C-alpha cells in the first residue's frame, strides 16, 4: 500500500476484500474455498471444502518446500522413467 498510486483506495480495497461481502464476491467469482466460515460455500465443488478435524497435507509448508519437495520430485522422475 505504501507505493500504491492511491494508498487510501488500496486500504479501502483490502478492508473490503477481507470483509464477508468481499470474500463472498471472491468465492462466487473464482469458486475458491472461502477463507471465512460465515460465507456461502455452496458454489464451491464439495470435494474442495475441507472438513473440520481432518489433517490435510500442506504442500506450502515451509519445511516441505525447503527440505522435502526436491527429493519427492527426483523420486517421481525415477518412478516415471521406470514406466509403471
C-alpha positions in Angstrom: 0.0 0.0 0.0 2.9 2.3 0.5 3.6 2.6 -3.2 0.1 2.4 -4.4 -0.9 5.3 -6.7 -3.8 5.9 -4.3 -2.8 4.5 -0.9 -6.2 5.2 0.7 -8.0 3.4 -2.1 -5.7 0.4 -1.6 -6.6 0.4 2.1 -10.3 0.5 1.4 -10.0 -2.3 -1.1 -8.0 -4.5 1.3 -10.6 -3.9 4.0 -13.4 -4.7 1.6 -11.9 -7.9 0.2 -11.3 -9.2 3.7 -14.9 -8.5 4.7 -17.8 -11.0 4.5 -19.1 -9.3 1.4 -15.7 -9.2 -0.3 -15.0 -12.9 0.4 -18.4 -13.9 -0.8 -17.8 -12.0 -4.0 -14.4 -13.6 -4.5 -15.8 -17.1 -3.8 -18.5 -16.6 -6.4 -16.1 -15.2 -8.9 -13.4 -17.8 -8.5 -15.1 -20.8 -6.9 -12.3 -21.0 -4.4 -12.9 -22.2 -0.9 -13.6 -19.1 1.2 -11.3 -18.1 4.0 -14.2 -17.1 6.2 -16.6 -19.6 7.8 -19.6 -17.2 7.5 -19.8 -17.2 3.7 -22.0 -19.4 1.5 -19.7 -22.0 0.0 -22.4 -23.8 -2.0 -20.8 -22.7 -5.3 -17.5 -24.4 -4.4 -17.2 -28.1 -5.5 -17.9 -30.2 -2.4 -14.7 -32.2 -2.8 -12.6 -29.0 -2.3 -14.2 -28.0 1.0 -12.0 -29.0 4.0 -13.7 -30.9 6.8 -13.2 -29.9 10.4 -10.9 -32.2 12.4 -9.2 -33.7 9.3 -5.5 -33.1 8.9 -4.5 -32.2 5.4 -1.2 -32.3 3.6 0.2 -28.8 3.1 2.5 -28.6 0.1 3.1 -24.9 1.0 4.6 -25.9 4.4 8.0 -24.3 4.8 9.7 -27.5 5.9 8.3 -29.5 3.0 9.1 -26.8 0.5 12.7 -26.3 1.7 13.8 -29.9 2.6 11.5 -32.4 1.0 9.9 -31.2 -2.2 13.1 -31.6 -4.3 13.6 -35.2 -3.1 10.0 -36.0 -3.9 10.3 -34.5 -7.4 13.5 -36.5 -8.0 11.9 -39.8 -6.8 8.8 -39.1 -9.0 11.1 -38.7 -12.1 12.8 -42.0 -11.2 9.5 -43.8 -10.9 8.1 -42.3 -14.2 11.2 -43.4 -16.0 10.7 -47.0 -14.9 7.4 -47.0 -16.9 5.0 -48.1 -14.3 
